[in-house]
Amino acid sequence: MPPGKFLRGLRTRVTDTDTNVVFMRIIYPVSEPITTSKARFIQIMNTCHALASLGCEVDIITGCLSESTGDILKRFNLEPVQRLRIHKVPMMRAGHGGRVRISWGLIFNVSCLLKILGLVKKKAYTCIYLRHLKLAAFLLRFKKRIGVPLVFEAHELFSVTSKKKKMRRLEALVYSGFDRIVTNTETIKVLIEKTFSVGSDRIHVVRNGVSREIIASFRGKEPRTNGKILYVGQLYRWKGVECLIESMAFIENALLDVVGGSEESIGRLQELASRKGVLDRVFFHGQVPYHNVKLFLNDGHVAVLPLKSSPDASFTCPLKLFEYMAAKMAIVASDMPVIREVLRDGYNSILVKPDDPKSLAQGIMRLLGNRALSVRIAEQAFLDVSNFTWQNRAEKIEDILKGLSSVNHHSSP
């Protein structure tokens, strides 16, 4: 691709209601079916929607979807935006019963590559932006042919969380061959820089967020002091919900609502609650539509983020943290470096020792028993969350992509 054509793609001008608008073009491949049940898809869709709302053209490539772009956006409570398009290509995933039980990733990878080549042939694109490591390594092999800068968003280090040596090799390839790396925490950024010798000019921190609409919907809310404890999210073991269940044995009369998780995980935690004698005070609601989640957020007093001290948890930037803050809930969270990037003990949260039910119980009881402290912390968290919106995230990504004009996009990995 001639340099002039690339730069025109980077700073293309279009006319929108008689106003010249500068925008970028981004291809975002997603090598999984997009569902609302997993946080990563909520993050992807909100990020892409926010970028498109800023004026960027965003082309998502995914598979296994029969819905229109508008219907998919509706599932995520997002309004249609003209410059956001979703392209479906062949994909085979693990199934149940008589369906295919293996994942044929190569089918999607090749289909995705062909779609990308078709798109970049028609228009000049700013970059290909993605967060799936195996797909990133595959596309890197064709970087010269694609002729567009590559940006990888890292949410964990698989060489730390996985015992597979292959993952470290893939990460080494991607972190050395991609033009820019985006992380959602400073913790991951520092570790990537040290482990893979990535220069600080190529790696940037852009944290997750929450929608301005959610913040606005809770603006008039008075922080609750009704003694209700809330956990929202998946029930993977590294989330630390076992510790929260055990802590209930040290908190008299309080009620806990647990929203989210699979039936298998709920069953495991119900057995634990029964053994600890707190089953009558812990209510499991499973997966619920988001408008119902908002009801719990609106009515809750103390929100808990009880992460375990584990490799998986050490990289997380939980979406629910920002929703807790937006909902003016008093937050108790595990005291971990990744959490301290957003929360401060005694300022906008109470931070407690991870994996310690008694410490967690003490933190919760501190808020339940001190109305003034609880309200002050909840109000401060609400003020702070304005720094963590999807629009802010999109603006930071856009600033990073502006620097790609200096990238030699013809270079091979």
matplotlib code that plots the C-alpha trace (Angstrom):
import matplotlib.pyplot as plt

x = [0.0, 1.5, 2.3, 0.0, -3.0, -2.3, -2.2, -5.4, -7.0, -5.7, -7.1, -10.0, -12.5, -16.2, -19.2, -21.7, -24.6, -22.4, -19.6, -16.2, -15.4, -12.1, -12.3, -10.3, -11.0, -10.6, -11.0, -11.8, -11.7, -13.4, -12.7, -15.6, -19.4, -20.5, -22.7, -23.9, -23.0, -19.2, -17.6, -15.1, -17.9, -19.5, -16.1, -15.5, -19.0, -18.9, -15.4, -16.3, -19.6, -17.8, -15.2, -17.9, -19.7, -16.6, -16.6, -14.4, -15.4, -15.4, -15.7, -16.2, -15.5, -17.0, -18.9, -21.9, -24.4, -27.6, -28.8, -28.4, -26.0, -28.9, -30.2, -26.8, -26.3, -29.8, -28.7, -26.0, -28.3, -26.5, -28.2, -27.4, -24.5, -23.9, -20.2, -20.3, -20.7, -20.6, -19.4, -20.1, -17.7, -17.6, -16.8, -17.1, -17.2, -17.5, -21.1, -23.4, -25.2, -25.0, -23.2, -19.5, -17.5, -14.2, -13.2, -11.8, -10.1, -8.4, -11.7, -12.4, -8.8, -8.6, -12.1, -11.2, -8.0, -9.8, -12.4, -9.7, -7.9, -11.2, -11.8, -8.3, -8.5, -11.6, -10.5, -7.4, -7.6, -5.9, -5.3, -6.4, -7.2, -7.9, -7.5, -7.5, -3.9, -4.0, -5.8, -3.2, -0.3, -2.0, -2.6, 1.0, 2.2, 0.4, 1.3, 3.2, 0.4, -2.3, -0.3, -2.1, -0.7, -1.6, -2.7, -3.1, -5.0, -3.7, -5.9, -3.6, -0.3, -1.1, 2.5, 1.7, -1.8, -1.3, 1.3, 1.5, 4.9, 3.2, 1.4, 4.7, 6.0, 2.8, 3.0, 6.7, 5.7, 2.8, 4.5, 7.5, 5.7, 2.6, 2.9, 1.2, 0.1, -2.8, -3.3, -6.2, -4.0, -0.6, 0.2, 0.1, 2.0, 4.9, 5.1, 5.0, 7.7, 9.9, 9.2, 9.2, 11.4, 8.6, 9.6, 7.4, 6.7, 4.8, 2.7, -0.2, -2.6, -6.3, -8.6, -12.1, -15.2, -18.9, -21.4, -22.3, -25.9, -25.5, -23.8, -26.6, -29.2, -27.8, -27.0, -30.0, -29.7, -29.0, -26.5, -28.3, -27.7, -30.1, -27.5, -27.9, -24.6, -24.2, -21.9, -22.4, -20.4, -19.1, -18.4, -15.0, -12.9, -10.4, -13.2, -13.1, -16.9, -16.0, -14.3, -17.4, -19.7, -17.4, -17.3, -21.1, -20.6, -19.0, -21.6, -24.8, -28.3, -26.9, -28.3, -26.2, -27.4, -25.2, -26.1, -24.5, -22.7, -23.5, -25.8, -22.7, -21.0, -24.1, -24.5, -20.9, -21.4, -24.8, -23.1, -20.5, -23.1, -25.0, -21.8, -21.1, -24.7, -25.5, -27.6, -30.8, -29.1, -27.4, -29.6, -28.3, -30.1, -28.0, -27.7, -30.3, -31.0, -29.1, -32.2, -32.6, -29.0, -29.6, -32.4, -29.9, -27.3, -29.9, -31.1, -27.7, -25.8, -22.3, -20.8, -18.0, -15.1, -13.5, -10.7, -8.4, -4.6, -4.0, -2.4, -5.8, -7.0, -3.8, -4.5, -8.2, -9.9, -13.4, -16.3, -18.5, -16.1, -17.0, -20.7, -20.5, -18.9, -21.5, -24.4, -23.1, -22.5, -20.0, -17.3, -15.3, -12.5, -9.4, -6.3, -4.2, -2.0, -4.4, -7.3, -5.3, -4.9, -8.6, -9.5, -8.0, -8.6, -10.7, -11.2, -13.5, -13.5, -12.5, -9.6, -9.1, -6.6, -7.4, -8.4, -9.2, -12.9, -12.5, -10.8, -13.5, -16.2, -14.6, -14.5, -18.1, -19.2, -17.2, -19.5, -22.7, -22.1, -20.9, -23.5, -21.4, -18.4, -20.5, -22.2, -18.9, -17.1, -20.0, -20.3, -16.5, -16.5, -19.4, -17.4, -14.3, -16.1, -16.5, -12.8, -13.7, -16.3, -16.4, -16.1, -13.0, -11.6, -12.3, -10.7, -7.5, -7.4, -8.0, -5.0, -2.8, -3.9, -2.9, 0.7, 0.5, 1.1, 4.8, 4.6, 6.3, 3.3, 5.2, 7.6, 7.4, 7.4]
y = [0.0, 3.4, 5.6, 8.3, 5.9, 4.8, 8.3, 9.2, 6.2, 7.4, 10.9, 10.5, 13.3, 12.7, 15.1, 14.6, 17.1, 19.7, 19.4, 18.0, 15.1, 13.4, 9.7, 6.5, 3.0, 0.0, -3.7, -5.6, -9.5, -11.6, -15.3, -16.4, -16.1, -12.8, -13.4, -11.1, -13.7, -12.9, -9.7, -9.7, -9.3, -6.5, -4.8, -5.4, -4.2, -1.1, -0.2, -0.5, 1.3, 4.2, 4.4, 4.5, 7.1, 9.3, 9.0, 6.1, 3.4, 0.1, -3.3, -6.2, -9.7, -12.6, -15.8, -17.9, -15.0, -14.8, -11.5, -8.1, -5.6, -3.7, -6.8, -7.6, -4.1, -4.2, -7.3, -5.1, -2.1, -0.2, 2.1, 1.6, 3.8, 4.3, 3.6, 0.3, -2.8, -6.5, -9.0, -12.8, -15.4, -19.2, -20.5, -23.9, -24.1, -26.7, -27.9, -30.2, -33.4, -34.2, -31.0, -30.6, -31.1, -29.6, -26.1, -25.7, -22.3, -22.5, -22.2, -18.9, -17.7, -18.2, -16.8, -13.8, -13.2, -13.4, -10.9, -8.5, -8.7, -7.9, -4.9, -3.4, -3.8, -1.6, 1.0, 2.2, 1.2, 2.7, -0.7, -4.2, -4.2, -7.4, -9.2, -12.9, -14.1, -17.2, -15.2, -12.4, -14.8, -16.2, -12.7, -11.7, -14.3, -12.3, -8.8, -7.8, -8.9, -7.2, -4.0, -2.4, -1.8, -4.4, -3.5, -6.1, -5.6, -7.7, -8.7, -11.3, -13.0, -16.6, -17.5, -16.8, -18.2, -21.2, -23.9, -24.4, -23.4, -22.6, -19.6, -18.0, -18.5, -16.9, -14.0, -13.4, -13.3, -11.0, -8.6, -8.3, -8.2, -6.0, -2.3, -1.3, -3.1, -1.9, -3.2, -2.6, -2.3, -0.9, -4.3, -6.1, -3.3, -3.5, -7.3, -7.3, -4.7, -6.7, -10.2, -9.5, -6.3, -4.2, -0.5, 1.9, 3.8, 0.8, -0.2, 1.8, 1.5, 2.0, 0.8, -0.6, 1.5, 1.9, 3.8, 7.4, 6.3, 4.0, 6.7, 9.2, 6.7, 6.6, 10.3, 11.1, 8.0, 8.4, 5.7, 2.9, 2.0, -1.0, -3.6, -5.6, -7.1, -7.7, -9.6, -9.4, -11.4, -14.8, -17.4, -18.7, -19.8, -16.9, -14.5, -15.4, -15.8, -18.8, -16.4, -14.1, -17.1, -18.0, -14.4, -14.5, -16.8, -13.8, -11.3, -11.6, -11.0, -9.6, -10.8, -11.5, -11.5, -13.3, -12.4, -14.3, -17.6, -21.0, -23.6, -25.8, -22.9, -22.0, -25.6, -25.7, -22.5, -23.5, -26.6, -24.4, -22.0, -25.0, -26.3, -22.9, -22.5, -19.4, -20.8, -19.1, -15.7, -16.2, -15.8, -17.1, -15.5, -16.8, -15.1, -12.3, -9.6, -6.4, -4.4, -6.8, -6.4, -2.6, -3.3, -5.1, -2.4, 0.3, -1.5, -2.7, -1.2, -2.9, -4.3, -6.8, -7.6, -10.6, -11.5, -14.3, -13.8, -15.8, -15.2, -14.9, -12.3, -10.3, -9.1, -8.3, -4.9, -6.0, -4.3, -4.8, -2.6, 0.4, -0.5, -0.7, 2.8, 4.1, 2.7, 4.6, 1.4, 1.3, -1.1, -3.7, -5.2, -7.4, -5.3, -6.1, -4.0, -4.2, -3.0, -0.2, 1.3, 2.4, 2.1, 3.7, 2.3, 4.6, 7.0, 5.4, 1.8, -0.5, -2.8, -6.0, -8.9, -11.4, -15.0, -14.1, -14.5, -12.8, -9.7, -9.5, -9.8, -7.0, -4.7, -5.4, -4.8, -1.6, -0.2, -1.8, -0.2, 3.3, 5.1, 8.2, 6.3, 4.2, 7.2, 9.1, 6.2, 5.5, 9.2, 9.4, 6.3, 7.8, 11.0, 9.0, 6.7, 9.6, 9.0, 5.5, 5.7, 3.9, 7.2, 8.1, 4.7, 5.2, 8.7, 7.2, 4.4, 7.0, 9.0, 5.9, 5.1, 8.6, 7.6, 4.8, 7.3, 6.8, 3.0, 1.2, -0.9, -2.7, -4.3, -8.0, -9.5]
z = [0.0, -0.9, 2.1, 0.7, 0.6, 4.2, 5.5, 3.7, 5.4, 8.8, 8.5, 6.1, 6.0, 5.5, 5.5, 8.3, 8.4, 6.5, 9.1, 8.2, 10.6, 10.9, 11.6, 11.5, 10.2, 12.5, 11.9, 15.1, 14.7, 17.4, 17.2, 19.4, 19.1, 20.7, 23.7, 26.6, 29.2, 29.3, 30.3, 27.4, 24.9, 26.9, 26.9, 23.1, 22.1, 24.3, 23.2, 19.5, 19.9, 21.7, 18.9, 16.3, 18.2, 18.1, 14.4, 13.7, 11.2, 13.0, 11.3, 13.7, 12.2, 14.0, 13.4, 14.4, 14.3, 12.4, 13.8, 12.3, 13.6, 15.2, 16.9, 18.3, 19.6, 21.2, 23.3, 24.8, 25.4, 22.7, 20.1, 16.4, 15.2, 11.5, 11.4, 13.3, 11.2, 12.1, 9.5, 9.9, 8.6, 9.0, 12.5, 14.1, 17.9, 20.6, 20.8, 22.8, 22.0, 18.3, 17.3, 16.7, 19.9, 18.7, 17.8, 14.3, 14.9, 11.5, 9.7, 11.3, 11.1, 7.3, 6.8, 8.9, 7.0, 3.6, 5.0, 6.2, 2.8, 1.1, 3.3, 3.0, -0.7, -0.9, 1.7, 3.6, 7.3, 10.3, 12.0, 12.9, 16.7, 18.6, 21.9, 21.0, 21.2, 18.9, 16.2, 16.7, 16.1, 13.0, 11.5, 12.3, 9.7, 7.0, 8.3, 5.2, 2.9, 5.0, 4.9, 7.9, 11.4, 14.1, 17.6, 20.4, 23.6, 26.4, 29.4, 31.0, 30.5, 29.5, 30.1, 33.8, 34.0, 31.8, 32.1, 28.3, 26.9, 23.6, 25.1, 26.0, 22.5, 21.0, 23.4, 22.5, 18.8, 19.2, 21.6, 19.4, 16.1, 16.7, 16.2, 19.5, 22.7, 24.8, 28.3, 30.7, 33.8, 34.7, 36.3, 33.0, 31.2, 33.6, 33.4, 29.6, 29.4, 31.8, 30.4, 26.7, 26.5, 24.9, 24.6, 26.6, 23.4, 22.0, 25.1, 26.6, 29.5, 28.7, 31.5, 31.2, 31.9, 32.2, 30.1, 30.8, 30.6, 33.6, 35.5, 34.7, 35.7, 39.3, 39.6, 41.7, 43.9, 47.6, 48.8, 50.5, 54.1, 54.3, 55.2, 51.9, 50.6, 46.8, 44.5, 40.7, 38.2, 37.3, 40.0, 38.8, 41.7, 41.2, 41.7, 45.4, 46.1, 48.3, 50.7, 50.6, 51.5, 54.4, 55.6, 56.1, 59.1, 60.9, 59.9, 61.9, 60.3, 57.0, 53.7, 50.6, 47.0, 44.4, 40.8, 38.0, 37.5, 36.0, 37.5, 38.3, 40.1, 42.0, 43.2, 44.4, 46.4, 47.8, 49.3, 50.9, 52.2, 53.7, 55.4, 56.9, 58.1, 56.1, 53.2, 54.6, 54.3, 50.8, 47.7, 44.3, 41.3, 38.5, 35.1, 34.8, 32.1, 32.7, 33.6, 36.5, 37.5, 37.7, 40.2, 42.5, 42.0, 42.9, 46.0, 47.4, 50.3, 50.2, 47.0, 47.3, 45.0, 46.9, 44.4, 45.3, 45.4, 42.2, 38.8, 37.1, 39.5, 39.5, 35.9, 36.1, 35.6, 36.4, 34.6, 37.7, 39.7, 37.6, 37.8, 41.6, 41.6, 39.2, 41.3, 44.4, 46.4, 49.2, 48.0, 49.9, 47.7, 48.0, 48.6, 45.4, 43.2, 40.3, 42.4, 43.9, 40.4, 40.8, 44.5, 47.6, 51.1, 53.2, 50.3, 47.8, 49.2, 52.0, 51.0, 52.8, 52.9, 50.1, 50.9, 54.5, 55.4, 58.7, 57.2, 54.5, 57.2, 59.2, 56.1, 55.3, 59.0, 59.1, 56.4, 57.7, 61.1, 60.1, 58.0, 57.5, 56.3, 54.0, 52.4, 52.0, 50.3, 48.0, 46.9, 46.3, 44.2, 42.1, 41.5, 40.6, 38.0, 35.7, 34.7, 33.6, 30.8, 27.5, 25.8, 27.7, 26.8, 23.1, 23.1, 24.6, 22.0, 19.3, 20.6, 20.5, 16.9, 15.8, 16.5, 13.9, 11.1, 11.9, 11.7, 8.8, 8.0, 5.3, 7.8, 8.3, 11.8]

ax = plt.figure().add_subplot(projection="3d")
ax.plot(x, y, z, "-o")
ax.set_aspect("equal")
plt.show()
